[in-house]
Amino acid sequence: MVFCESGRYLSGLPRRDMAYIAQQERGMIGLAKTDDTEKATLWSKLFGRKGAALLAPQPDPPPFRSARALDDDEADDSIDEPSGDFFSTGFGLKRRAFTLLPDPDFLFWSPGHKRAYSVLEYGIMTRAPITVITGDVGAGKTTLLQALLERVSDDTIVGLISNAHGNRGDLLRWALSALDVPSPREANYVETFQILQNFLVDNYASGRYAILVIDEAQQLSPEGLEELRMLTNINTRTDELLQLVLIGQPELREVISRPEMSQFAQRIMASFHLGPMDADTTSAYIRHRLEHAGGSGDQITDSAAAQVHLHTGGIPRLINKLCDFAIVYAATAEQQVIDKTIIQSVINDGLLQGVTADPQDEG
């Protein structure tokens, strides 16, 4: 598989050579809508090695200091201050369990995620013209996509469009850029379409397929979606030369369901909406991440896990944010187990945007 991103296209090269080029040029081949840390994670998963260090090394955080002010006569050098190593001290974790990065290594196969993955896989393997996956913010759509793309065969080129916008013809140029196909700025719409078509035909003749992933697709207008549909007309009698995978929030389904979008909807061969997790699945998800990070999974009580679900609604990203702070709070309180009181303390302090406070639980 060859990943394309913003003016980079490496085809026909062994993976070790692609890794070397990326290191030397401090570039990264992968999903375009990722920051440097996320790209490094994806790079290591795809090629089995680390890319160049794209972030300057940061010093270790200072140890947490007690907020209590001691008078001179109360000061005691023997008082132990909490350690800044929250994840290993007390919890015995080998790595951070609740990051916000879409790491396929931590993928938890809930019933919903299994079905969503199966639909994605079905769409790719059957060469479906359009595959659509929707879900709330933080539901795990990007993690599923990355997990699937790791299994895409070497004869497939993948390009990503993030936050596409503009007038008619602009989306076509976004597609050319994502697949790293050069086109003159002065080319009109017909000429630009012909450039893309020629590329896809040549690509197919060389035994390769092309997948265009559109992330945050709910931002596309009906006109933009219709322009995408026109791209699916580039095909042979038996194969689609360009497959479209649309990843978006629930609003995307609302747009597609409009009567005037019936032609677009007819081209969708695989579709799934990834909903939030229920209370039992949320508890299993938390324990899974703790175990995967080197813990026993018993570092959180059942009542605390239920409290997490109550405040996050079962959205994985919100669960991660809340549990990450809960570990910090437990460590500073010198507790080895996260209980309901710890979760409520994080909520009461109002540190997390998007995590709701249940009126019945507020003091």
Secondary structure, 3 states (H helix, E strand, C coil): CEEEECCECCCCCCHHHHHHHHHHHCCCCCCCCCCHHHHHHHHHHHHCCCCCCCCCCCCCCCCCCCCCCCCCCCCCCCCCCCCCCCCCCCCCCCCCCCCCCCCHHHCCCCHHHHHHHHHHHHHHHCCCCEEEEEECCCCCHHHHHHHHHCCCCCCEEEEEEECCCCCCCHHHHHHHHHCCCCCCCCCCHHHHHHHHHHHHHHHHHCCCEEEEEEECHHHCCHHHHHHHHHHCCCECCCCECEEEEEEECCHHHHHHCCHHHHHHHHCEEEEEEECCCCHHHHHHHHHHHHHHCCCCCCCECHHHHHHHHHHHCCCHHHHHHHHHHHHHHHHHCCCCCECHHHHHHHHHCCCCCCCCCCHHHCC
